């Protein structure tokens, strides 16, 4: 009996945290910017190729219904900030998160190899002349996301 109560409490906490995280995101539909839409299409194609989402006819609509992308540090959504390092989250439970590096190029990184992920993030930040303090802040954010992903994987198994 105690185990059931404990599980219910844990599930309610997870739902509460997930809704708080989602509530901080401002929804803006596709079609606002062709530059942003092209990034969204890259994200959807990547996720479909990695079998994280099922294909649909309208890829931008698929993005709007299944994915959200926020800046790794300040949580600004992709529409307001078009360059930088972003967190890509699929709205399905226990789905992995991804990193999105956007400048003149678009690169999506999965957290499978943490050292490779950190190297790519540091390279990206150095390329854009970020300070050591900012680099440390990004590394901490990557580590936090990595830890959350590992927890999701444990729960999923």
OpenMM code with the backbone's topology and positions (N, CA, C; nanometers):
from openmm import Vec3, app, unit

residues = "UNK UNK UNK UNK UNK UNK UNK UNK UNK UNK UNK UNK UNK UNK UNK UNK UNK UNK UNK UNK UNK UNK UNK UNK UNK UNK UNK UNK UNK UNK UNK UNK UNK UNK UNK UNK UNK UNK UNK UNK UNK UNK UNK UNK UNK UNK UNK UNK UNK UNK UNK UNK UNK UNK UNK UNK UNK UNK UNK UNK UNK UNK UNK UNK UNK UNK UNK UNK UNK UNK UNK UNK UNK UNK UNK UNK UNK UNK UNK UNK UNK UNK UNK UNK UNK UNK UNK UNK UNK UNK UNK UNK UNK UNK UNK UNK UNK UNK UNK UNK UNK UNK UNK UNK UNK UNK UNK UNK UNK UNK UNK UNK UNK UNK UNK UNK UNK UNK UNK UNK UNK UNK UNK UNK UNK UNK UNK UNK UNK UNK UNK UNK UNK UNK UNK UNK UNK UNK UNK UNK UNK UNK UNK UNK UNK UNK UNK UNK UNK UNK UNK UNK UNK UNK UNK UNK UNK".split()
positions = [
    Vec3(0.0816, -0.1189, 0.0000),
    Vec3(0.0000, 0.0000, 0.0000),
    Vec3(0.0866, 0.1262, 0.0000),
    Vec3(0.1891, 0.1247, 0.0835),
    Vec3(0.2776, 0.2408, 0.0942),
    Vec3(0.3503, 0.2664, -0.0380),
    Vec3(0.3867, 0.1571, -0.1068),
    Vec3(0.4541, 0.1718, -0.2358),
    Vec3(0.3630, 0.2409, -0.3368),
    Vec3(0.2348, 0.2048, -0.3363),
    Vec3(0.1402, 0.2653, -0.4298),
    Vec3(0.1245, 0.4146, -0.4026),
    Vec3(0.1138, 0.4505, -0.2769),
    Vec3(0.1017, 0.5913, -0.2398),
    Vec3(0.2263, 0.6675, -0.2843),
    Vec3(0.3423, 0.6087, -0.2599),
    Vec3(0.4686, 0.6700, -0.2991),
    Vec3(0.4748, 0.6911, -0.4503),
    Vec3(0.4356, 0.5896, -0.5269),
    Vec3(0.4365, 0.6009, -0.6731),
    Vec3(0.3409, 0.7095, -0.7216),
    Vec3(0.2233, 0.7194, -0.6611),
    Vec3(0.1267, 0.8217, -0.6997),
    Vec3(0.1834, 0.9606, -0.6716),
    Vec3(0.2478, 0.9779, -0.5570),
    Vec3(0.3077, 1.1073, -0.5221),
    Vec3(0.4172, 1.1433, -0.6220),
    Vec3(0.5023, 1.0477, -0.6556),
    Vec3(0.6101, 1.0717, -0.7530),
    Vec3(0.5511, 1.1096, -0.8887),
    Vec3(0.4481, 1.0388, -0.9319),
    Vec3(0.3868, 1.0685, -1.0617),
    Vec3(0.3258, 1.2084, -1.0622),
    Vec3(0.2599, 1.2466, -0.9547),
    Vec3(0.2010, 1.3802, -0.9465),
    Vec3(0.3086, 1.4880, -0.9495),
    Vec3(0.4214, 1.4627, -0.8835),
    Vec3(0.5314, 1.5590, -0.8857),
    Vec3(0.5860, 1.5745, -1.0268),
    Vec3(0.6004, 1.4630, -1.0996),
    Vec3(0.6518, 1.4687, -1.2362),
    Vec3(0.5582, 1.5469, -1.3267),
    Vec3(0.4281, 1.5211, -1.3137),
    Vec3(0.3292, 1.5934, -1.3948),
    Vec3(0.3336, 1.7419, -1.3626),
    Vec3(0.3447, 1.7745, -1.2363),
    Vec3(0.3507, 1.9143, -1.1942),
    Vec3(0.4737, 1.9836, -1.2495),
    Vec3(0.5898, 1.9180, -1.2406),
    Vec3(0.7133, 1.9767, -1.2930),
    Vec3(0.7062, 1.9935, -1.4430),
    Vec3(0.6522, 1.8940, -1.5131),
    Vec3(0.6425, 1.9013, -1.6582),
    Vec3(0.5497, 2.0154, -1.6996),
    Vec3(0.4390, 2.0336, -1.6294),
    Vec3(0.3471, 2.1418, -1.6666),
    Vec3(0.4094, 2.2774, -1.6384),
    Vec3(0.4875, 2.2898, -1.5307),
    Vec3(0.5542, 2.4164, -1.5020),
    Vec3(0.6559, 2.4473, -1.6100),
    Vec3(0.7305, 2.3452, -1.6532),
    Vec3(0.8305, 2.3648, -1.7578),
    Vec3(0.7624, 2.4084, -1.8869),
    Vec3(0.6522, 2.3458, -1.9231),
    Vec3(0.5814, 2.3761, -2.0470),
    Vec3(0.5136, 2.5134, -2.0401),
    Vec3(0.4637, 2.5519, -1.9216),
    Vec3(0.3944, 2.6804, -1.9079),
    Vec3(0.4872, 2.7989, -1.9328),
    Vec3(0.6171, 2.7812, -1.9152),
    Vec3(0.7095, 2.8922, -1.9347),
    Vec3(0.7413, 2.9159, -2.0822),
    Vec3(0.6897, 2.8296, -2.1691),
    Vec3(0.7149, 2.8419, -2.3120),
    Vec3(0.6007, 2.9204, -2.3760),
    Vec3(0.6354, 3.0198, -2.4550),
    Vec3(0.5353, 3.0977, -2.5269),
    Vec3(0.5187, 3.0344, -2.6645),
    Vec3(0.3985, 3.0018, -2.7012),
    Vec3(0.3727, 2.9364, -2.8290),
    Vec3(0.3575, 3.0395, -2.9398),
    Vec3(0.4370, 3.0222, -3.0431),
    Vec3(0.4221, 3.1042, -3.1631),
    Vec3(0.4188, 3.0080, -3.2813),
    Vec3(0.3144, 3.0095, -3.3608),
    Vec3(0.3016, 2.9136, -3.4702),
    Vec3(0.4048, 2.9370, -3.5803),
    Vec3(0.4269, 2.8321, -3.6577),
    Vec3(0.5176, 2.8415, -3.7720),
    Vec3(0.4638, 2.9421, -3.8720),
    Vec3(0.5513, 2.9870, -3.9599),
    Vec3(0.5108, 3.0826, -4.0610),
    Vec3(0.5530, 3.2243, -4.0271),
    Vec3(0.6100, 3.2445, -3.9082),
    Vec3(0.6526, 3.3773, -3.8661),
    Vec3(0.7802, 3.4202, -3.9383),
    Vec3(0.8679, 3.3252, -3.9666),
    Vec3(0.9965, 3.3579, -4.0265),
    Vec3(1.0450, 3.2393, -4.1080),
    Vec3(1.0845, 3.2644, -4.2318),
    Vec3(1.1327, 3.1535, -4.3141),
    Vec3(1.2628, 3.0966, -4.2581),
    Vec3(1.3452, 3.1812, -4.1955),
    Vec3(1.4691, 3.1341, -4.1335),
    Vec3(1.4381, 3.0381, -4.0187),
    Vec3(1.3459, 3.0756, -3.9337),
    Vec3(1.3068, 2.9902, -3.8217),
    Vec3(1.2379, 2.8643, -3.8731),
    Vec3(1.1507, 2.8781, -3.9727),
    Vec3(1.0831, 2.7612, -4.0282),
    Vec3(1.1825, 2.6619, -4.0868),
    Vec3(1.2880, 2.7094, -4.1503),
    Vec3(1.3874, 2.6165, -4.2061),
    Vec3(1.4607, 2.5418, -4.0944),
    Vec3(1.4837, 2.6080, -3.9817),
    Vec3(1.5450, 2.5408, -3.8665),
    Vec3(1.4490, 2.4360, -3.8110),
    Vec3(1.3202, 2.4718, -3.8001),
    Vec3(1.2201, 2.3775, -3.7507),
    Vec3(1.2125, 2.2541, -3.8404),
    Vec3(1.2195, 2.2754, -3.9717),
    Vec3(1.2161, 2.1622, -4.0648),
    Vec3(1.3365, 2.0710, -4.0450),
    Vec3(1.4529, 2.1297, -4.0232),
    Vec3(1.5731, 2.0487, -3.9965),
    Vec3(1.5545, 1.9647, -3.8703),
    Vec3(1.4980, 2.0247, -3.7667),
    Vec3(1.4748, 1.9537, -3.6411),
    Vec3(1.3795, 1.8363, -3.6643),
    Vec3(1.2674, 1.8605, -3.7317),
    Vec3(1.1674, 1.7557, -3.7556),
    Vec3(1.2273, 1.6430, -3.8390),
    Vec3(1.3009, 1.6765, -3.9430),
    Vec3(1.3628, 1.5730, -4.0272),
    Vec3(1.4608, 1.4889, -3.9458),
    Vec3(1.5393, 1.5540, -3.8618),
    Vec3(1.6342, 1.4825, -3.7763),
    Vec3(1.5603, 1.3867, -3.6818),
    Vec3(1.4546, 1.4358, -3.6191),
    Vec3(1.3793, 1.3529, -3.5247),
    Vec3(1.3083, 1.2374, -3.5947),
    Vec3(1.2592, 1.2607, -3.7158),
    Vec3(1.1972, 1.1511, -3.7914),
    Vec3(1.3026, 1.0484, -3.8318),
    Vec3(1.4181, 1.0952, -3.8776),
    Vec3(1.5272, 1.0037, -3.9153),
    Vec3(1.5724, 0.9180, -3.7976),
    Vec3(1.5636, 0.9736, -3.6772),
    Vec3(1.6038, 0.9012, -3.5568),
    Vec3(1.4854, 0.8339, -3.4875),
    Vec3(1.3742, 0.8256, -3.5599),
    Vec3(1.2532, 0.7571, -3.5135),
    Vec3(1.2026, 0.8050, -3.3778),
    Vec3(1.2158, 0.9354, -3.3532),
    Vec3(1.1639, 0.9949, -3.2306),
    Vec3(1.0223, 1.0489, -3.2492),
    Vec3(0.9876, 1.0817, -3.3733),
    Vec3(0.8507, 1.1229, -3.4045),
    Vec3(0.8102, 1.0584, -3.5369),
    Vec3(0.6795, 1.0366, -3.5507),
    Vec3(0.6275, 0.9748, -3.6722),
    Vec3(0.6033, 1.0815, -3.7777),
    Vec3(0.6348, 1.0491, -3.9032),
    Vec3(0.6155, 1.1471, -4.0110),
    Vec3(0.4682, 1.1843, -4.0303),
    Vec3(0.4482, 1.3074, -4.0664),
    Vec3(0.3163, 1.3582, -4.1050),
    Vec3(0.3352, 1.4396, -4.2313),
    Vec3(0.2248, 1.4707, -4.2967),
    Vec3(0.2329, 1.5438, -4.4235),
    Vec3(0.2865, 1.6855, -4.4044),
    Vec3(0.2339, 1.7580, -4.3079),
    Vec3(0.2760, 1.8955, -4.2843),
    Vec3(0.3818, 1.8974, -4.1734),
    Vec3(0.5084, 1.9123, -4.2117),
    Vec3(0.6175, 1.9023, -4.1157),
    Vec3(0.6194, 2.0170, -4.0158),
    Vec3(0.5825, 2.1377, -4.0580),
    Vec3(0.5787, 2.2493, -3.9635),
    Vec3(0.4678, 2.2319, -3.8612),
    Vec3(0.3561, 2.1777, -3.9040),
    Vec3(0.2475, 2.1491, -3.8099),
    Vec3(0.2931, 2.0405, -3.7117),
    Vec3(0.3668, 1.9444, -3.7614),
    Vec3(0.4221, 1.8393, -3.6755),
    Vec3(0.5143, 1.8999, -3.5702),
    Vec3(0.5993, 1.9933, -3.6123),
    Vec3(0.6872, 2.0622, -3.5163),
    Vec3(0.6037, 2.1324, -3.4102),
    Vec3(0.5046, 2.2080, -3.4539),
    Vec3(0.4230, 2.2868, -3.3603),
    Vec3(0.3478, 2.1996, -3.2600),
    Vec3(0.3161, 2.0765, -3.2988),
    Vec3(0.2387, 1.9911, -3.2082),
    Vec3(0.3247, 1.8965, -3.1246),
    Vec3(0.4486, 1.8710, -3.1640),
    Vec3(0.5287, 1.7680, -3.0954),
    Vec3(0.6616, 1.8158, -3.0378),
    Vec3(0.7066, 1.9352, -3.0750),
    Vec3(0.8421, 1.9765, -3.0393),
    Vec3(0.8412, 2.1209, -2.9910),
    Vec3(0.9267, 2.1511, -2.8958),
    Vec3(0.9527, 2.2914, -2.8642),
    Vec3(1.1020, 2.3086, -2.8424),
    Vec3(1.1493, 2.4257, -2.8738),
    Vec3(1.2915, 2.4548, -2.8731),
    Vec3(1.3145, 2.5859, -2.7993),
    Vec3(1.3967, 2.5789, -2.6942),
    Vec3(1.4265, 2.6981, -2.6157),
    Vec3(1.5769, 2.7144, -2.6011),
    Vec3(1.6185, 2.8367, -2.5826),
    Vec3(1.7586, 2.8657, -2.5585),
    Vec3(1.8032, 2.7918, -2.4323),
    Vec3(1.9211, 2.7354, -2.4363),
    Vec3(1.9709, 2.6534, -2.3265),
    Vec3(1.9845, 2.7317, -2.1968),
    Vec3(2.0208, 2.8581, -2.2049),
    Vec3(2.0460, 2.9369, -2.0842),
    Vec3(1.9257, 3.0200, -2.0414),
    Vec3(1.8698, 3.0980, -2.1302),
    Vec3(1.7641, 3.1911, -2.0873),
    Vec3(1.6222, 3.1463, -2.1239),
    Vec3(1.6075, 3.0291, -2.1804),
    Vec3(1.4773, 2.9709, -2.2164),
    Vec3(1.3967, 3.0534, -2.3157),
    Vec3(1.4619, 3.1417, -2.3900),
    Vec3(1.3903, 3.2142, -2.4959),
    Vec3(1.3636, 3.1159, -2.6087),
    Vec3(1.2459, 3.1280, -2.6671),
    Vec3(1.2114, 3.0332, -2.7717),
    Vec3(1.2793, 3.0697, -2.9031),
    Vec3(1.2878, 2.9722, -2.9886),
    Vec3(1.3586, 2.9854, -3.1154),
    Vec3(1.3141, 3.1062, -3.1961),
    Vec3(1.1872, 3.1422, -3.1905),
    Vec3(1.1376, 3.2545, -3.2693),
    Vec3(1.1991, 3.3879, -3.2283),
    Vec3(1.2317, 3.4014, -3.0997),
    Vec3(1.2849, 3.5282, -3.0504),
    Vec3(1.4364, 3.5346, -3.0566),
    Vec3(1.4982, 3.4220, -3.0611),
    Vec3(1.6433, 3.4148, -3.0627),
    Vec3(1.6803, 3.3127, -3.1697),
    Vec3(1.7406, 3.3580, -3.2775),
    Vec3(1.7615, 3.2706, -3.3927),
    Vec3(1.9017, 3.2118, -3.4002),
    Vec3(1.9890, 3.2523, -3.3115),
    Vec3(2.1247, 3.1984, -3.3110),
    Vec3(2.1627, 3.1646, -3.1681),
    Vec3(2.2403, 3.0574, -3.1539),
    Vec3(2.2848, 3.0175, -3.0214),
    Vec3(2.2728, 2.8688, -2.9992),
    Vec3(2.2676, 2.8310, -2.8721),
    Vec3(2.2548, 2.6903, -2.8347),
    Vec3(2.1168, 2.6722, -2.7733),
    Vec3(2.0440, 2.5752, -2.8276),
    Vec3(1.9061, 2.5516, -2.7884),
    Vec3(1.8864, 2.4093, -2.7384),
    Vec3(1.7832, 2.3943, -2.6597),
    Vec3(1.7375, 2.2644, -2.6112),
    Vec3(1.6170, 2.2263, -2.6962),
    Vec3(1.6212, 2.1067, -2.7553),
    Vec3(1.5087, 2.0566, -2.8339),
    Vec3(1.4399, 1.9495, -2.7502),
    Vec3(1.3104, 1.9711, -2.7239),
    Vec3(1.2348, 1.8798, -2.6397),
    Vec3(1.1157, 1.8275, -2.7191),
    Vec3(1.0989, 1.6965, -2.7149),
    Vec3(0.9831, 1.6320, -2.7766),
    Vec3(0.8782, 1.6198, -2.6672),
    Vec3(0.7536, 1.6484, -2.7004),
    Vec3(0.6502, 1.6525, -2.5972),
    Vec3(0.6052, 1.5145, -2.5498),
    Vec3(0.6585, 1.4090, -2.6059),
    Vec3(0.6282, 1.2736, -2.5618),
    Vec3(0.7044, 1.2439, -2.4325),
    Vec3(0.6396, 1.1748, -2.3405),
    Vec3(0.7086, 1.1441, -2.2150),
    Vec3(0.8270, 1.0513, -2.2394),
    Vec3(0.9304, 1.0694, -2.1632),
    Vec3(1.0535, 0.9902, -2.1661),
    Vec3(1.1311, 1.0022, -2.2973),
    Vec3(1.0995, 1.0997, -2.3790),
    Vec3(1.1741, 1.1201, -2.5028),
    Vec3(1.3049, 1.1920, -2.4695),
    Vec3(1.4110, 1.1586, -2.5397),
    Vec3(1.5380, 1.2264, -2.5122),
    Vec3(1.5345, 1.3720, -2.5560),
    Vec3(1.6211, 1.4497, -2.4957),
    Vec3(1.6398, 1.5889, -2.5374),
    Vec3(1.7580, 1.5926, -2.6329),
    Vec3(1.7631, 1.7005, -2.7098),
    Vec3(1.8738, 1.7201, -2.8028),
    Vec3(1.9239, 1.8628, -2.7880),
    Vec3(2.0456, 1.8847, -2.8334),
    Vec3(2.1004, 2.0203, -2.8404),
    Vec3(2.0976, 2.0641, -2.9855),
    Vec3(2.0724, 2.1910, -3.0045),
    Vec3(2.0701, 2.2508, -3.1369),
    Vec3(2.1682, 2.3672, -3.1352),
    Vec3(2.2683, 2.3622, -3.2221),
    Vec3(2.3648, 2.4710, -3.2354),
    Vec3(2.3310, 2.5449, -3.3643),
    Vec3(2.3030, 2.6745, -3.3511),
    Vec3(2.2616, 2.7521, -3.4682),
    Vec3(2.3468, 2.8772, -3.4796),
    Vec3(2.4136, 2.8892, -3.5922),
    Vec3(2.4768, 3.0140, -3.6353),
    Vec3(2.4520, 3.0186, -3.7849),
    Vec3(2.5556, 3.0283, -3.8666),
    Vec3(2.5314, 3.0183, -4.0105),
    Vec3(2.5027, 2.8737, -4.0508),
    Vec3(2.5290, 2.7802, -3.9602),
    Vec3(2.5004, 2.6375, -3.9795),
    Vec3(2.4034, 2.5905, -3.8725),
    Vec3(2.3445, 2.4748, -3.8971),
    Vec3(2.2541, 2.4125, -3.8010),
    Vec3(2.3094, 2.2746, -3.7686),
    Vec3(2.3266, 2.2473, -3.6402),
    Vec3(2.3758, 2.1163, -3.5991),
    Vec3(2.2943, 2.0668, -3.4814),
    Vec3(2.2468, 1.9432, -3.4915),
    Vec3(2.1703, 1.8819, -3.3839),
    Vec3(2.2577, 1.7746, -3.3204),
    Vec3(2.2644, 1.7794, -3.1876),
    Vec3(2.3515, 1.6872, -3.1147),
    Vec3(2.2675, 1.6086, -3.0155),
    Vec3(2.2948, 1.4810, -3.0071),
    Vec3(2.2263, 1.3996, -2.9085),
    Vec3(2.3246, 1.3755, -2.7943),
    Vec3(2.2742, 1.3473, -2.6787),
    Vec3(2.3570, 1.3391, -2.5582),
    Vec3(2.4252, 1.2038, -2.5380),
    Vec3(2.4211, 1.1154, -2.6355),
    Vec3(2.4749, 0.9799, -2.6165),
    Vec3(2.6205, 0.9807, -2.5718),
    Vec3(2.7000, 1.0677, -2.6288),
    Vec3(2.8422, 1.0759, -2.5941),
    Vec3(2.8658, 1.2118, -2.5284),
    Vec3(2.8656, 1.2132, -2.3959),
    Vec3(2.8738, 1.3389, -2.3218),
    Vec3(3.0017, 1.4156, -2.3537),
    Vec3(3.1158, 1.3476, -2.3599),
    Vec3(3.2410, 1.4204, -2.3857),
    Vec3(3.2402, 1.4842, -2.5241),
    Vec3(3.1854, 1.4137, -2.6224),
    Vec3(3.1751, 1.4701, -2.7574),
    Vec3(3.0795, 1.5900, -2.7583),
    Vec3(2.9694, 1.5780, -2.6862),
    Vec3(2.8720, 1.6871, -2.6768),
    Vec3(2.9374, 1.8108, -2.6163),
    Vec3(3.0086, 1.7913, -2.5044),
    Vec3(3.0758, 1.9040, -2.4390),
    Vec3(3.1809, 1.9665, -2.5306),
    Vec3(3.2572, 1.8837, -2.6007),
    Vec3(3.3578, 1.9362, -2.6939),
    Vec3(3.2942, 2.0225, -2.8027),
    Vec3(3.1830, 1.9750, -2.8579),
    Vec3(3.1171, 2.0510, -2.9648),
    Vec3(3.0594, 2.1820, -2.9125),
    Vec3(3.0042, 2.1791, -2.7927),
    Vec3(2.9499, 2.3014, -2.7329),
    Vec3(3.0620, 2.4016, -2.7072),
    Vec3(3.1717, 2.3550, -2.6498),
    Vec3(3.2856, 2.4440, -2.6216),
    Vec3(3.3429, 2.5018, -2.7506),
    Vec3(3.3590, 2.4181, -2.8530),
    Vec3(3.4074, 2.4665, -2.9835),
    Vec3(3.3161, 2.5753, -3.0385),
    Vec3(3.1856, 2.5505, -3.0332),
    Vec3(3.0874, 2.6465, -3.0827),
    Vec3(3.0998, 2.7788, -3.0079),
    Vec3(3.1097, 2.7722, -2.8764),
    Vec3(3.1184, 2.8935, -2.7949),
    Vec3(3.2487, 2.9694, -2.8181),
    Vec3(3.3583, 2.8970, -2.8320),
    Vec3(3.4874, 2.9623, -2.8601),
    Vec3(3.4846, 3.0293, -2.9973),
    Vec3(3.4211, 2.9625, -3.0928),
    Vec3(3.4075, 3.0190, -3.2278),
    Vec3(3.3365, 3.1542, -3.2231),
    Vec3(3.2456, 3.1695, -3.1265),
    Vec3(3.1686, 3.2931, -3.1129),
    Vec3(3.2209, 3.3820, -3.0007),
    Vec3(3.3458, 3.3569, -2.9602),
    Vec3(3.4180, 3.4408, -2.8630),
    Vec3(3.3443, 3.4609, -2.7308),
    Vec3(3.2825, 3.3559, -2.6807),
    Vec3(3.2144, 3.3633, -2.5508),
    Vec3(3.3185, 3.3635, -2.4387),
    Vec3(3.2851, 3.4268, -2.3292),
    Vec3(3.3767, 3.4336, -2.2144),
    Vec3(3.3825, 3.2985, -2.1434),
    Vec3(3.4867, 3.2799, -2.0624),
    Vec3(3.4988, 3.1571, -1.9843),
    Vec3(3.3795, 3.1399, -1.8904),
    Vec3(3.3322, 3.2504, -1.8357),
    Vec3(3.2154, 3.2451, -1.7467),
    Vec3(3.0932, 3.1923, -1.8218),
    Vec3(3.0699, 3.2422, -1.9430),
    Vec3(2.9567, 3.1952, -2.0234),
    Vec3(2.9743, 3.0486, -2.0624),
    Vec3(3.0962, 3.0105, -2.0982),
    Vec3(3.1239, 2.8707, -2.1335),
    Vec3(3.0909, 2.7800, -2.0152),
    Vec3(3.1314, 2.8207, -1.8953),
    Vec3(3.1033, 2.7414, -1.7751),
    Vec3(2.9524, 2.7289, -1.7526),
    Vec3(2.8788, 2.8368, -1.7772),
    Vec3(2.7336, 2.8349, -1.7605),
    Vec3(2.6685, 2.7369, -1.8592),
    Vec3(2.7152, 2.7374, -1.9828),
    Vec3(2.6627, 2.6446, -2.0825),
    Vec3(2.6978, 2.5005, -2.0471),
    Vec3(2.8201, 2.4779, -2.0010),
    Vec3(2.8599, 2.3423, -1.9626),
    Vec3(2.7687, 2.2916, -1.8513),
    Vec3(2.7409, 2.3761, -1.7527),
    Vec3(2.6522, 2.3365, -1.6432),
    Vec3(2.5127, 2.3037, -1.6953),
    Vec3(2.4619, 2.3823, -1.7884),
    Vec3(2.3292, 2.3571, -1.8451),
    Vec3(2.3278, 2.2249, -1.9233),
    Vec3(2.4350, 2.1976, -1.9976),
    Vec3(2.4455, 2.0708, -2.0714),
    Vec3(2.4463, 1.9541, -1.9730),
    Vec3(2.5242, 1.9669, -1.8665),
    Vec3(2.5308, 1.8601, -1.7662),
    Vec3(2.3943, 1.8373, -1.7004),
    Vec3(2.3219, 1.9446, -1.6724),
    Vec3(2.1880, 1.9311, -1.6143),
    Vec3(2.0935, 1.8571, -1.7092),
    Vec3(2.0966, 1.8941, -1.8378),
    Vec3(2.0117, 1.8265, -1.9360),
    Vec3(2.0525, 1.6801, -1.9518),
    Vec3(2.1818, 1.6547, -1.9526),
    Vec3(2.2326, 1.5176, -1.9644),
    Vec3(2.1806, 1.4335, -1.8476),
    Vec3(2.1891, 1.4892, -1.7288),
    Vec3(2.1418, 1.4180, -1.6094),
    Vec3(1.9918, 1.3887, -1.6209),
    Vec3(1.9144, 1.4871, -1.6664),
    Vec3(1.7698, 1.4659, -1.6838),
    Vec3(1.7418, 1.3575, -1.7870),
    Vec3(1.8197, 1.3565, -1.8957),
    Vec3(1.8036, 1.2536, -1.9977),
    Vec3(1.8336, 1.1153, -1.9411),
    Vec3(1.9388, 1.1041, -1.8622),
    Vec3(1.9743, 0.9743, -1.8035),
    Vec3(1.8654, 0.9268, -1.7086),
    Vec3(1.8036, 1.0176, -1.6366),
    Vec3(1.6931, 0.9807, -1.5484),
    Vec3(1.5732, 0.9307, -1.6304),
    Vec3(1.5453, 0.9971, -1.7420),
    Vec3(1.4345, 0.9537, -1.8285),
    Vec3(1.4607, 0.8143, -1.8825),
    Vec3(1.5837, 0.7881, -1.9216),
    Vec3(1.6191, 0.6566, -1.9760),
    Vec3(1.5994, 0.5491, -1.8687),
    Vec3(1.6405, 0.5771, -1.7459),
    Vec3(1.6221, 0.4806, -1.6365),
    Vec3(1.4738, 0.4515, -1.6146),
    Vec3(1.3907, 0.5550, -1.6182),
    Vec3(1.2481, 0.5387, -1.5965),
    Vec3(1.1862, 0.4583, -1.7114),
    Vec3(1.2323, 0.4843, -1.8327),
    Vec3(1.1774, 0.4207, -1.9518),
    Vec3(1.2048, 0.2705, -1.9525),
    Vec3(1.3223, 0.2287, -1.9021),
    Vec3(1.3600, 0.0866, -1.9058),
    Vec3(1.2808, 0.0030, -1.8147),
] * unit.nanometer
topology = app.Topology()
chain = topology.addChain("A")
for resn in residues:
    res = topology.addResidue(resn, chain)
    for name in ("N", "CA", "C"):
        topology.addAtom(name, app.Element.getBySymbol(name[0]), res)
